[in-house]
Amino acid sequence: MDTITTDDVLEVLSPIWTSKHETATRIKQRIGVIMKWAIAKGWRETNPVITISSALPKRPNQVIHHPSIPYDEVQSAIEMIKNSQASLSVKLALEMLIMTASRSGEIRNAKWDEIDADKRIWTIPAERMKQRKVHRVPLSSRCIEILDEADNLRDKSGLIFPGNVKGKSLSDATLSKLVRELGIKCVPHGFRTSFRTWTGEQTNIPNEVCEFSLAHVVGNAAERAYQRSDLFEKRRQLMAMWAQYLTHSKAEVIKLNTHQQ
């Protein structure tokens, strides 16, 4: 153990650091754990993994785009999901994800006590949001219908869309698997892209309203300091339009707040 050097570790990691980065990262972590164990045993004095980061090959900046489908194919995708052999919980969860343009984890871990059906608001706590900030989601008429159907799935977990294992939420893999098996060429997260493309091409809704609907950070630090509103009433209009587009239903009548921000 005491003969292993930094060069030895680099020789193992360098060939795969860019081509198989996830695997290489796990190997680096495992080697580091072993070296810490050896130090604790008194078999060596230093951990060669600590100092190698700057010597590893530089990786090109990579932007990962989640596979998505054109917005004009989303309605058909919903019908395929509804007509599938999946459990009711999975089907309703996926449709709710699409209707609200939410992230998978936000939907899978949604609880009944977060829903205000009378005001048609779903309030997601900060700890479940990517930006660690409370996010209010306006619920369209179709979302309320989905919740009414999900009411039959209630159990002691409090989850709106419970998983097959009692007391556990659905897994992200379960949602992804259904989409894949149905031949829908996207992943659950990709429906957010479909929604955002639709807002840009089919509506004249301001950009910041669309971005707030996705719970994205809008503007620089100075602009955010003065932006105290979450533009909720305007987002309610937008999500009603999205639901109308996906269901080909008549326009929803939205009671607007006369003091919109």
Backbone hydrogen bonds in HBPLUS format (Angstrom, degrees):
<---DONOR---> <-ACCEPTOR-->    atom                        ^
c    i                          cat <-CA-CA->   ^        H-A-AA   ^      H-
h    n   atom  resd res      DA  || num        DHA   H-A  angle D-A-AA Bond
n    s   type  num  typ     dist DA aas  dist angle  dist       angle   num
A0004-ILE N   A0001-MET O   3.41 MM   3  5.86 166.6  2.43 111.7 115.4     1
A0008-ASP N   A0005-THR O   3.13 MM   3  5.22 123.1  2.47  95.5 109.2     2
A0009-VAL N   A0005-THR O   3.28 MM   4  6.72 155.7  2.34 148.0 153.3     3
A0010-LEU N   A0006-THR O   2.94 MM   4  6.22 161.3  1.98 155.0 160.6     4
A0011-GLU N   A0007-ASP O   2.92 MM   4  6.05 149.5  2.02 143.9 151.9     5
A0012-VAL N   A0008-ASP O   3.31 MM   4  6.62 139.4  2.48 138.3 147.5     6
A0012-VAL N   A0009-VAL O   3.14 MM   3  5.26 129.9  2.41  97.3 110.0     7
A0013-LEU N   A0009-VAL O   3.02 MM   4  6.30 161.6  2.06 152.8 157.8     8
A0014-SER N   A0010-LEU O   2.86 MM   4  5.48 166.5  1.88 147.8 152.4     9
A0016-ILE N   A0013-LEU O   3.10 MM   3  5.73 141.9  2.25 118.3 128.3    10
A0017-TRP N   A0013-LEU O   2.96 MM   4  5.68 113.6  2.41 151.2 167.8    11
A0017-TRP N   A0014-SER O   3.38 MM   3  5.12 158.7  2.43  99.4 105.5    12
A0020-LYS N   A0016-ILE O   2.95 MM   4  5.07 154.0  2.02 127.2 134.4    13
A0024-ALA N   A0020-LYS O   2.89 MM   4  6.10 164.7  1.92 158.4 163.6    14
A0025-THR N   A0021-HIS O   2.80 MM   4  5.95 155.6  1.86 151.7 157.8    15
A0026-ARG N   A0022-GLU O   3.12 MM   4  6.37 154.2  2.19 144.5 150.6    16
A0027-ILE N   A0023-THR O   2.97 MM   4  6.27 156.0  2.03 151.2 158.1    17
A0028-LYS N   A0024-ALA O   2.88 MM   4  6.10 161.4  1.91 150.8 155.8    18
A0029-GLN N   A0025-THR O   3.00 MM   4  6.21 156.7  2.05 143.7 150.0    19
A0030-ARG N   A0026-ARG O   2.91 MM   4  6.14 158.8  1.96 147.6 153.4    20
A0031-ILE N   A0027-ILE O   2.85 MM   4  6.09 161.9  1.88 155.6 160.2    21
A0032-GLY N   A0028-LYS O   3.02 MM   4  6.19 157.8  2.07 144.7 151.0    22
A0033-VAL N   A0029-GLN O   3.01 MM   4  6.34 151.4  2.10 147.3 154.5    23
A0034-ILE N   A0030-ARG O   3.04 MM   4  6.32 161.0  2.08 150.4 155.1    24
A0035-MET N   A0031-ILE O   2.89 MM   4  6.16 158.4  1.94 153.0 159.2    25
A0036-LYS N   A0032-GLY O   2.99 MM   4  6.24 153.8  2.06 146.5 153.3    26
A0037-TRP N   A0033-VAL O   3.03 MM   4  6.31 151.7  2.11 145.1 152.9    27
A0038-ALA N   A0034-ILE O   2.89 MM   4  6.23 151.1  1.97 146.9 155.3    28
A0039-ILE N   A0035-MET O   2.91 MM   4  6.19 152.4  1.98 147.9 155.1    29
A0040-ALA N   A0036-LYS O   2.98 MM   4  6.23 155.4  2.04 143.7 150.4    30
A0041-LYS N   A0037-TRP O   2.99 MM   4  6.28 138.5  2.17 140.0 151.4    31
A0043-TRP N   A0038-ALA O   2.90 MM   5  5.25 155.2  1.96 162.4 155.9    32
A0042-GLY N   A0039-ILE O   2.97 MM   3  5.02 147.3  2.08  98.9 109.4    33
A0050-ILE N   A0047-ASN O   3.28 MM   3  5.99 150.0  2.37 119.4 125.1    34
A0052-ILE N   A0049-VAL O   3.42 MM   3  5.61 169.1  2.43 110.2 113.4    35
A0055-ALA N   A0052-ILE O   2.89 MM   3  5.26 143.0  2.03 113.0 124.8    36
A0056-LEU N   A0053-SER O   3.31 MM   3  5.50 155.4  2.37 104.1 111.0    37
A0187-VAL N   A0067-PRO O   3.15 MM 120  5.83 152.6  2.23 144.8 136.5    38
A0073-GLU N   A0070-PRO O   2.92 MM   3  5.56 162.6  1.95 122.5 126.3    39
A0074-VAL N   A0071-TYR O   3.28 MM   3  5.30 162.0  2.31 103.1 108.5    40
A0077-ALA N   A0073-GLU O   3.10 MM   4  6.36 148.3  2.20 142.0 151.3    41
A0077-ALA N   A0074-VAL O   3.03 MM   3  4.89 114.1  2.48  91.1 107.7    42
A0078-ILE N   A0074-VAL O   2.91 MM   4  6.26 151.6  1.99 153.1 160.2    43
A0079-GLU N   A0075-GLN O   3.16 MM   4  6.49 154.3  2.23 143.5 149.8    44
A0080-MET N   A0076-SER O   2.99 MM   4  6.30 153.2  2.07 147.0 154.2    45
A0081-ILE N   A0077-ALA O   2.96 MM   4  6.24 154.5  2.02 147.8 154.8    46
A0082-LYS N   A0078-ILE O   2.89 MM   4  6.16 161.4  1.92 152.9 157.7    47
A0083-ASN N   A0079-GLU O   3.00 MM   4  6.15 150.7  2.08 145.3 152.6    48
A0084-SER N   A0081-ILE O   3.24 MM   3  5.20 161.6  2.28 103.1 108.4    49
A0091-LYS N   A0087-SER O   3.10 MM   4  6.40 168.0  2.11 157.9 161.0    50
A0092-LEU N   A0088-LEU O   2.92 MM   4  6.02 167.6  1.94 155.8 159.1    51
A0093-ALA N   A0089-SER O   2.96 MM   4  5.98 154.5  2.03 142.1 149.9    52
A0094-LEU N   A0090-VAL O   3.01 MM   4  6.19 162.2  2.04 151.3 155.1    53
A0095-GLU N   A0091-LYS O   3.10 MM   4  6.30 161.1  2.14 145.7 151.0    54
A0096-MET N   A0092-LEU O   2.89 MM   4  6.03 159.9  1.93 148.6 154.6    55
A0097-LEU N   A0093-ALA O   2.90 MM   4  6.09 152.0  1.98 144.8 152.8    56
A0098-ILE N   A0094-LEU O   3.03 MM   4  6.32 154.4  2.09 146.4 152.3    57
A0099-MET N   A0095-GLU O   2.86 MM   4  6.08 167.0  1.87 155.2 158.9    58
A0100-THR N   A0096-MET O   3.00 MM   4  6.03 148.9  2.09 147.3 153.8    59
A0101-ALA N   A0097-LEU O   2.93 MM   4  5.65 115.5  2.36 133.4 147.6    60
A0102-SER N   A0097-LEU O   3.17 MM   5  5.17 143.7  2.31 137.3 145.3    61
A0101-ALA N   A0098-ILE O   3.32 MM   3  5.05 147.0  2.44  94.0 103.3    62
A0107-ILE N   A0103-ARG O   3.24 MM   4  6.58 152.6  2.32 152.3 159.4    63
A0107-ILE N   A0104-SER O   3.13 MM   3  5.33 121.2  2.49 100.8 114.5    64
A0108-ARG N   A0104-SER O   2.84 MM   4  6.04 176.7  1.84 166.1 166.7    65
A0109-ASN N   A0105-GLY O   3.16 MM   4  5.95 151.4  2.25 138.0 143.5    66
A0110-ALA N   A0107-ILE O   3.10 MM   3  5.11 166.8  2.12 109.0 112.3    67
A0160-ILE N   A0110-ALA O   2.97 MM  50  5.87 167.5  1.99 143.5 144.2    68
A0114-GLU N   A0111-LYS O   3.06 MM   3  5.62 162.2  2.09 116.6 121.4    69
A0112-TRP N   A0158-GLY O   2.98 MM  46  5.86 156.8  2.04 163.9 171.4    70
A0115-ILE N   A0112-TRP O   3.09 MM   3  5.52 167.5  2.10 117.0 120.9    71
A0123-THR N   A0114-GLU O   2.94 MM   9  5.25 166.9  1.95 152.7 152.0    72
A0116-ASP N   A0121-ILE O   2.80 MM   5  5.18 163.1  1.83 164.8 168.6    73
A0120-ARG N   A0116-ASP O   2.77 MM   4  5.67 114.1  2.20 138.7 158.0    74
A0121-ILE N   A0116-ASP O   3.04 MM   5  5.18 159.7  2.08 136.7 142.5    75
A0139-LEU N   A0120-ARG O   3.00 MM  19  5.01 164.0  2.02 136.5 134.2    76
A0122-TRP N   A0137-VAL O   2.92 MM  15  4.98 160.5  1.96 145.2 151.5    77
A0137-VAL N   A0122-TRP O   2.72 MM  15  4.98 161.3  1.75 147.3 153.9    78
A0124-ILE N   A0135-HIS O   2.84 MM  11  5.23 166.9  1.86 161.0 156.5    79
A0135-HIS N   A0124-ILE O   3.10 MM  11  5.23 163.4  2.13 147.8 152.8    80
A0128-ARG N   A0125-PRO O   3.10 MM   3  5.85 159.4  2.14 120.7 126.6    81
A0129-MET N   A0126-ALA O   3.02 MM   3  5.22 162.4  2.05 111.6 117.3    82
A0132-ARG N   A0129-MET O   3.00 MM   3  4.93 158.4  2.05 104.3 110.7    83
A0143-CYS N   A0140-SER O   3.10 MM   3  5.12 119.3  2.49  95.3 110.2    84
A0144-ILE N   A0140-SER O   3.12 MM   4  6.50 153.1  2.19 150.1 157.0    85
A0145-GLU N   A0141-SER O   3.04 MM   4  6.38 150.0  2.14 144.0 152.4    86
A0146-ILE N   A0142-ARG O   2.92 MM   4  6.23 152.1  2.00 147.2 154.7    87
A0147-LEU N   A0143-CYS O   2.98 MM   4  6.29 156.9  2.03 148.2 154.1    88
A0148-ASP N   A0144-ILE O   2.93 MM   4  6.20 147.5  2.04 143.6 152.8    89
A0149-GLU N   A0145-GLU O   3.04 MM   4  6.36 151.5  2.12 146.4 153.2    90
A0150-ALA N   A0146-ILE O   2.88 MM   4  6.15 154.3  1.94 147.8 155.9    91
A0151-ASP N   A0147-LEU O   2.98 MM   4  6.10 123.5  2.31 137.7 150.9    92
A0151-ASP N   A0148-ASP O   3.34 MM   3  5.19 141.6  2.50  90.6 101.2    93
A0152-ASN N   A0149-GLU O   3.31 MM   3  6.11 161.4  2.35 117.1 120.6    94
A0153-LEU N   A0150-ALA O   2.78 MM   3  5.29 160.3  1.82 117.5 124.3    95
A0154-ARG N   A0151-ASP O   3.37 MM   3  5.54 168.7  2.38 108.5 110.5    96
A0158-GLY N   A0155-ASP O   3.37 MM   3  6.16 160.6  2.41 119.6 123.0    97
A0163-GLY N   A0168-LYS O   2.81 MM   5  5.52 159.9  1.85 155.9 153.6    98
A0168-LYS N   A0165-VAL O   2.94 MM   3  5.47 159.8  1.98 144.4 144.5    99
A0174-THR N   A0171-SER O   3.08 MM   3  5.28 131.4  2.33  99.4 111.7   100
A0176-SER N   A0172-ASP O   3.07 MM   4  6.33 169.0  2.08 154.2 157.6   101
A0177-LYS N   A0173-ALA O   2.80 MM   4  5.82 153.3  1.87 145.0 152.3   102
A0178-LEU N   A0174-THR O   3.28 MM   4  6.49 158.3  2.33 143.8 147.7   103
A0179-VAL N   A0175-LEU O   3.25 MM   4  6.54 169.4  2.26 153.7 156.0   104
A0180-ARG N   A0176-SER O   2.97 MM   4  6.15 160.7  2.01 150.4 156.1   105
A0181-GLU N   A0177-LYS O   2.83 MM   4  6.01 162.8  1.86 153.7 158.4   106
A0182-LEU N   A0178-LEU O   3.01 MM   4  6.16 143.7  2.15 148.4 157.1   107
A0184-ILE N   A0179-VAL O   3.14 MM   5  5.48 149.2  2.24 171.9 164.4   108
A0183-GLY N   A0180-ARG O   3.03 MM   3  5.25 157.2  2.09 106.9 113.9   109
A0186-CYS N   A0184-ILE O   2.77 MM   2  5.75 140.4  1.92 107.3  95.4   110
A0190-GLY N   A0187-VAL O   2.76 MM   3  5.17 136.3  1.95 113.4 126.9   111
A0191-PHE N   A0188-PRO O   3.23 MM   3  5.85 160.4  2.27 115.5 120.3   112
A0192-ARG N   A0189-HIS O   3.09 MM   3  5.80 154.7  2.16 117.3 123.8   113
A0193-THR N   A0190-GLY O   3.02 MM   3  5.20 125.8  2.32  99.6 113.1   114
A0194-SER N   A0190-GLY O   3.14 MM   4  6.59 153.0  2.22 145.5 153.1   115
A0195-PHE N   A0191-PHE O   2.99 MM   4  6.22 157.1  2.04 143.3 148.6   116
A0196-ARG N   A0192-ARG O   2.93 MM   4  6.18 160.9  1.97 145.6 150.8   117
A0197-THR N   A0193-THR O   2.89 MM   4  6.08 158.5  1.93 153.6 158.8   118
A0198-TRP N   A0194-SER O   3.02 MM   4  6.21 156.1  2.08 144.6 151.4   119
A0199-THR N   A0195-PHE O   2.96 MM   4  6.30 157.9  2.01 153.2 158.8   120
A0200-GLY N   A0196-ARG O   3.22 MM   4  6.44 149.9  2.31 140.9 148.0   121
A0201-GLU N   A0197-THR O   3.00 MM   4  6.21 150.7  2.09 150.0 157.9   122
A0202-GLN N   A0198-TRP O   2.74 MM   4  5.41 156.8  1.79 156.5 160.0   123
A0209-VAL N   A0206-PRO O   3.11 MM   3  5.52 129.0  2.38 107.6 120.0   124
A0210-CYS N   A0206-PRO O   3.28 MM   4  6.67 158.1  2.33 151.9 158.0   125
A0211-GLU N   A0207-ASN O   2.91 MM   4  6.19 158.6  1.96 155.5 161.9   126
A0212-PHE N   A0208-GLU O   2.93 MM   4  6.00 156.4  1.99 141.8 148.1   127
A0213-SER N   A0209-VAL O   3.05 MM   4  6.25 143.0  2.20 139.4 149.2   128
A0214-LEU N   A0211-GLU O   3.05 MM   3  5.21 139.0  2.23 100.1 111.6   129
A0216-HIS N   A0211-GLU O   3.01 MM   5  5.35 171.5  2.02 148.9 147.9   130
A0215-ALA N   A0212-PHE O   2.91 MM   3  4.75 158.3  1.96 103.0 108.8   131
A0224-ARG N   A0220-ASN O   2.91 MM   4  6.14 159.6  1.96 158.3 164.6   132
A0225-ALA N   A0221-ALA O   3.06 MM   4  6.21 140.1  2.22 139.3 149.4   133
A0226-TYR N   A0223-GLU O   3.19 MM   3  5.47 138.1  2.38 101.3 111.9   134
A0227-GLN N   A0223-GLU O   3.10 MM   4  6.28 121.1  2.47 137.4 153.3   135
A0227-GLN N   A0224-ARG O   3.23 MM   3  4.90 141.0  2.39  90.3 101.4   136
A0235-ARG N   A0231-LEU O   2.95 MM   4  6.17 149.9  2.04 151.2 160.9   137
A0236-ARG N   A0232-PHE O   2.80 MM   4  6.09 142.0  1.94 148.3 159.9   138
A0237-GLN N   A0233-GLU O   3.28 MM   4  6.59 151.9  2.37 139.5 144.7   139
A0238-LEU N   A0234-LYS O   3.16 MM   4  6.48 159.5  2.20 143.8 149.0   140
A0239-MET N   A0235-ARG O   2.90 MM   4  6.13 166.9  1.92 158.1 159.9   141
A0240-ALA N   A0236-ARG O   3.05 MM   4  6.17 146.0  2.17 143.0 152.0   142
A0241-MET N   A0237-GLN O   3.02 MM   4  6.31 150.5  2.11 147.0 155.1   143
A0242-TRP N   A0238-LEU O   2.96 MM   4  6.30 151.9  2.04 147.7 155.9   144
A0243-ALA N   A0239-MET O   3.03 MM   4  6.17 159.3  2.07 140.8 145.8   145
A0244-GLN N   A0240-ALA O   2.95 MM   4  6.12 154.6  2.02 142.9 150.3   146
A0245-TYR N   A0241-MET O   2.90 MM   4  6.13 154.5  1.96 146.1 152.9   147
A0246-LEU N   A0242-TRP O   3.00 MM   4  6.26 155.9  2.06 148.5 154.6   148
A0247-THR N   A0243-ALA O   2.98 MM   4  6.07 142.4  2.12 145.9 155.4   149
A0248-HIS N   A0244-GLN O   2.81 MM   4  5.47 120.1  2.17 140.9 152.8   150
